[in-house]
């Protein structure tokens, strides 16, 4: 209230102060602040990741060297529980910049490989089936990197499919980006049945990455029949994770031990672990929430946030 409390010396306040400089050297002062933060380890990993463009804007080779050194620190990647998705976003932003930033892209690619160690490893063999049909064109980058990261983390079999299936015989020592770039994108029709028909091993889990717009074989329930056929053919009952990367909400295989997950984030692996232990895990978690007394806590005379639909 008296205005005498000094602000905490965070990286935000340091940059804010540099931006309020009256001597006309704002950009130089900002560059110096970034350098100090990076040299003294006062910039957290996520903060560095989200400020790559700002650091590059300082046009300082020293700052770029410090940034790249920070990005590939394995202990920081693991401590911050960075996942490939987060690094891919940064990679795409830098890749789209007009200037050449190969040094930063290389560091991000190396960091992406390190982040694979943050993906939980489940017991048993796995297969990753990536939809590479025409409707997945806008999701090519996230689809291929997601598939490559899972394959590398789990030593999983990897398949691309559209109208026909094609196994990807990747080198497990290659980088995630190299594996992703080696995955053929067919741009054909979407026939998920062909992917299930090509499975010849017993898997503990199968992951399908798709927009779930598999209409080629849907009219007669072909997708569902193909999945049942695989299970009967090899006498196996694996977990099937159906990732809807476009969030259409379509479920191609409404079967037991089939889990429809929309989008991608660091939470998906936690959910996978919960579902494998208990199919009703998410329902049970929701039902365990205690809403008793919620009505009494409302302010008298106030309107619900969502109006009448807020029940």
C-alpha positions in Angstrom: 0.0 0.0 0.0 2.9 2.4 0.8 4.7 1.5 -2.5 7.9 0.5 -0.6 7.9 -3.2 -1.3 10.7 -4.1 -3.7 9.8 -6.4 -6.6 11.4 -9.9 -6.6 14.4 -10.0 -8.9 13.0 -12.5 -11.4 14.0 -12.7 -15.1 10.8 -10.9 -16.0 11.5 -7.9 -13.7 15.0 -7.7 -15.0 13.8 -7.5 -18.6 11.0 -5.1 -17.7 13.6 -2.8 -16.1 15.8 -3.0 -19.2 12.9 -2.1 -21.4 12.2 1.0 -19.4 15.7 2.4 -19.9 15.9 6.1 -20.8 19.4 6.1 -22.3 18.3 4.8 -25.7 20.1 1.5 -25.4 17.1 -0.7 -24.7 18.0 -3.6 -27.0 21.6 -3.7 -25.8 20.4 -3.8 -22.2 18.0 -6.5 -22.9 20.7 -8.5 -24.6 22.9 -8.0 -21.6 20.1 -9.2 -19.3 19.5 -12.4 -21.4 23.3 -13.1 -21.3 23.4 -12.6 -17.5 20.4 -14.9 -17.0 21.8 -17.6 -19.2 25.3 -17.4 -17.7 24.2 -17.5 -14.1 21.6 -20.2 -14.6 18.7 -18.0 -13.6 16.5 -18.9 -16.5 14.4 -22.0 -16.1 14.3 -24.6 -18.9 10.6 -23.9 -19.9 11.2 -20.1 -19.7 14.2 -20.5 -22.1 12.1 -22.7 -24.4 9.3 -20.1 -24.5 11.7 -17.2 -25.1 13.9 -18.6 -27.9 12.7 -16.0 -30.4 13.3 -13.2 -27.9 16.9 -14.4 -27.2 17.6 -14.8 -30.9 16.3 -11.2 -31.4 19.2 -9.9 -29.4 21.4 -10.8 -32.4 24.1 -12.0 -30.0 26.2 -15.0 -30.9 27.2 -15.4 -27.3 23.5 -15.6 -26.2 22.8 -18.2 -28.9 25.8 -20.3 -27.7 24.5 -20.1 -24.1 21.0 -20.9 -25.1 22.0 -24.0 -27.1 24.2 -25.2 -24.2 21.2 -24.9 -21.8 18.8 -26.7 -24.2 20.9 -29.9 -24.3 21.4 -30.2 -20.5 20.0 -33.6 -19.9 19.5 -33.1 -16.2 17.4 -30.0 -16.8 15.3 -31.7 -19.5 14.5 -34.5 -17.1 13.9 -32.3 -14.1 11.5 -30.1 -16.0 9.8 -33.2 -17.4 10.0 -31.9 -20.9 8.2 -34.0 -23.5 8.8 -34.2 -27.3 5.6 -32.2 -28.0 6.9 -29.1 -26.2 10.2 -29.2 -28.1 8.5 -29.8 -31.4 6.5 -26.6 -31.0 9.7 -24.6 -30.4 11.4 -26.4 -33.4 8.5 -25.5 -35.7 8.7 -21.8 -34.6 12.4 -21.5 -35.2 12.2 -23.5 -38.4 9.7 -21.0 -39.8 11.9 -17.9 -39.1 13.5 -16.4 -42.2 17.0 -16.3 -40.7 19.3 -19.3 -40.5 19.2 -20.8 -37.1 20.7 -24.3 -37.7 22.6 -24.2 -34.4 19.4 -23.8 -32.4 17.5 -26.4 -34.5 20.4 -28.9 -33.9 20.2 -28.2 -30.1 16.4 -28.6 -30.1 16.7 -31.9 -32.0 19.3 -33.1 -29.5 17.0 -32.0 -26.6 14.1 -33.9 -28.3 16.1 -37.1 -28.1 16.9 -36.5 -24.5 13.2 -35.8 -23.7 12.3 -39.3 -24.9 13.6 -40.6 -21.6 10.7 -38.8 -19.9 8.2 -41.1 -21.8 7.2 -43.9 -19.4 8.1 -47.4 -20.6 5.3 -50.0 -20.2 5.8 -53.7 -20.0 5.5 -55.8 -23.2 5.9 -55.2 -26.9 4.1 -52.3 -28.7 3.2 -51.2 -32.2 2.7 -47.6 -33.3 0.4 -47.2 -36.4 0.6 -43.8 -38.0 -2.2 -42.6 -40.4 -0.5 -41.0 -43.4 -3.6 -40.5 -45.5 -4.5 -37.3 -47.3 -6.6 -35.9 -44.5 -3.6 -36.0 -42.2 -1.5 -33.7 -44.3 -1.8 -30.8 -41.9 -0.8 -33.1 -39.0 2.2 -34.6 -40.7 4.9 -33.0 -38.5 3.2 -33.8 -35.1 2.1 -37.2 -36.4 5.6 -38.3 -37.5 7.4 -36.9 -34.5 4.9 -38.4 -32.1 5.2 -41.8 -33.7 9.0 -41.6 -33.9 9.3 -40.6 -30.2 7.0 -43.4 -29.1 8.8 -45.9 -31.3 12.2 -44.8 -30.0 11.1 -44.8 -26.3 9.5 -48.2 -26.4 11.6 -49.9 -29.1 8.2 -50.3 -30.8 7.4 -51.6 -34.3 6.4 -48.7 -36.5 3.9 -48.7 -39.4 2.6 -46.0 -41.7 -0.7 -46.6 -43.4 -3.4 -45.1 -45.5 -4.9 -47.3 -48.2 -2.1 -49.8 -47.7 0.2 -50.5 -44.7 4.0 -50.1 -44.8 6.3 -51.1 -41.9 9.1 -48.6 -41.2 12.4 -50.4 -40.5 14.1 -47.5 -38.6 17.4 -47.4 -36.8 16.9 -47.1 -33.0 20.0 -45.1 -32.7 18.8 -42.4 -35.1 17.4 -39.2 -33.8 13.7 -38.7 -33.4 13.7 -36.1 -36.1 15.6 -38.5 -38.5 13.2 -41.3 -37.8 10.2 -38.9 -38.3 11.6 -37.8 -41.6 12.0 -41.4 -42.8 8.3 -42.2 -42.3 6.6 -42.3 -45.8 3.5 -40.2 -46.1 1.2 -41.7 -48.7 -1.6 -39.1 -48.9 -4.1 -41.8 -50.0 -7.4 -43.0 -48.7 -8.0 -43.9 -45.0 -8.3 -47.6 -44.5 -7.5 -48.5 -40.9 -8.5 -52.1 -41.5 -5.4 -52.6 -43.6 -3.2 -51.6 -40.7 -4.8 -54.1 -38.3 -4.7 -56.8 -41.0 -0.9 -56.4 -41.3 -0.3 -57.1 -37.6 1.5 -60.4 -37.3 2.9 -60.3 -33.8 1.3 -60.4 -30.3 1.5 -56.9 -28.8 0.7 -55.8 -25.3 -0.5 -52.4 -26.7 -1.1 -50.9 -30.0 -1.1 -47.1 -30.5 -3.0 -45.6 -33.5 -2.2 -42.0 -34.4 -4.9 -40.7 -36.7 -7.7 -38.1 -37.3 -10.0 -41.2 -37.2 -11.7 -40.3 -40.5 -11.5 -43.9 -41.7 -14.5 -44.0 -44.0 -13.1 -46.4 -46.6 -14.0 -49.5 -44.5 -16.5 -48.0 -42.0 -19.8 -48.7 -43.7 -19.8 -52.4 -42.8 -18.0 -52.0 -39.5 -14.7 -53.1 -41.2 -12.4 -51.4 -38.8 -14.0 -53.0 -35.8 -14.0 -56.4 -37.5 -10.4 -56.1 -38.5 -9.4 -55.4 -34.9 -11.4 -58.4 -33.7 -9.8 -60.4 -36.5 -6.3 -59.6 -35.3 -7.1 -60.6 -31.7 -8.7 -63.9 -32.8 -6.0 -64.7 -35.3 -3.2 -64.5 -32.7 -5.2 -65.2 -29.6 -4.2 -61.8 -28.1 -6.1 -59.1 -26.2 -3.9 -55.9 -26.2 -4.7 -52.4 -25.1 -5.5 -50.2 -28.0 -4.9 -46.5 -27.7 -6.7 -44.5 -30.4 -5.3 -40.9 -30.5 -7.6 -38.5 -32.3 -5.0 -35.9 -33.4 -7.6 -33.6 -34.9 -10.0 -33.7 -32.0 -13.0 -34.7 -34.2 -14.2 -36.9 -31.4 -14.7 -39.9 -33.7 -14.2 -43.3 -32.2 -13.4 -45.9 -34.9 -13.2 -48.9 -32.7 -15.8 -48.9 -29.8 -14.4 -52.1 -28.1 -13.3 -53.2 -24.7 -9.7 -52.2 -23.8 -9.9 -49.5 -26.5 -9.2 -46.0 -25.2 -10.0 -42.9 -27.3 -7.6 -40.0 -26.4 -7.9 -36.6 -28.1 -4.9 -34.5 -28.9 -1.5 -34.9 -27.3 0.2 -33.5 -24.1 2.4 -34.6 -21.2 -0.7 -36.0 -19.5 -1.4 -38.8 -22.0 1.1 -41.1 -20.5 -0.2 -40.7 -17.0 -3.7 -41.5 -18.3 -2.4 -44.5 -20.2 -0.9 -45.9 -17.0 -4.1 -45.3 -15.1 -6.3 -47.0 -17.8 -4.1 -50.1 -18.1 -4.6 -50.6 -14.3 -8.3 -49.8 -14.3 -10.5 -49.1 -17.4 -12.8 -47.0 -15.3 -9.9 -45.0 -13.7 -11.1 -41.6 -15.2 -14.7 -42.2 -14.4 -13.8 -43.2 -10.8 -11.6 -40.1 -10.4 -14.5 -37.9 -11.5 -17.0 -39.6 -9.2 -14.6 -39.3 -6.3 -14.9 -35.5 -6.4 -16.9 -34.2 -3.5 -19.4 -31.5 -4.6 -21.2 -31.4 -1.2 -21.7 -27.9 0.0 -21.2 -26.4 -3.5 -24.6 -24.7 -3.5 -24.0 -23.2 0.0 -20.8 -21.6 -1.2 -22.5 -19.5 -3.9 -22.7 -15.8 -3.3 -26.3 -14.7 -2.7 -27.7 -12.8 -5.6 -24.9 -13.7 -8.0 -25.5 -15.4 -11.3 -23.7 -18.8 -12.1 -20.7 -18.4 -14.4 -22.4 -20.5 -17.1 -25.9 -19.3 -16.7 -28.6 -21.9 -16.7 -26.3 -24.4 -18.4 -24.0 -24.4 -15.4 -25.7 -27.3 -13.5 
